[in-house]
Amino acid sequence: MFKSSTILVRTRLLLALVSYALCFANSASVSDLKNARDHQDLAALDRGIAQLQQDSQAHPSSAEAQYRLALAYSYAAEVAMEIRDKRKSESYAEAGIDVAKKAVSDSGSNAEYHRLLGELCGQVIPANPLLGAIQYGPCARDEIAKALQLDNKLALAYVSQGVGNYYLPPSMGGGVDIAIKEFDKAISINANTADAYLWKGIALRKANRDAEARQALEKALQIEPNRLWAKQQLEKTPAR
């Protein structure tokens, strides 16, 4: 009797795990989301968000389900900003913040979850710099700092920190030079971090260092040749 009961429990557990795996298999993968981001395909990202919303609702205690949904919102906010729709970018980012907070709450020791929450908070700011900085600036700063406290080798955390400093005026402790150092730090940790080269190129161009900017952007495209925004940034950078 005891043996039969144990087998039944194990069978139910196995079925639950299989169901959970199939749920994620049918939803948008991280690579799918990244591909949509690279091609600036908001429609595909919206479809991914809809699928991942179902997953997160079906598995409310799964930090991974919340993380994937938050990542989809972050990618969508990124693309909306690239196509110059600041309000839509703000809307995506704000929706993602609530989801990312759930992931952090369920798995507070995961550095990447904190990084993503910090990035989403930072993505709200460009739509309304003054109010956004007051409301979301501390979240962006503190969450990325927490990510680096948990894992000081997390290259994307330095990229996120650098982007924040890129938009933060020197009078407030930011600026292009500080941002470039953050991007270089990310590259020193992982030389294949395409976002670090992309943002380094943008920062170098702002500093009127166009030749170096083109080199950085070309490197970003070498790593991620399908990244449409990197191509656009390279095209608008003067060849000097």
Secondary structure by P-SEA (a helix, b strand, c coil): caaaaaaaaaaaaaaaaaaaaaaaaacccaaaaaaaaaaccaaaaaaaaaaaaaaaaaccccaaaaaaaaaaaaaaaaaaaaacaaaaaaaaaaaaaaaaaaaaaaccccaaaaaaaaaaaaaaccccaaaaaaacaaaaaaaaaaaaaacccaaaaaaaaaaaaaaccccccccaaaaaaaaaaaaaacccaaaaaaaaaaaaaaacaaaaaaaaaaaaaaaccccaaaaaaaaacccc
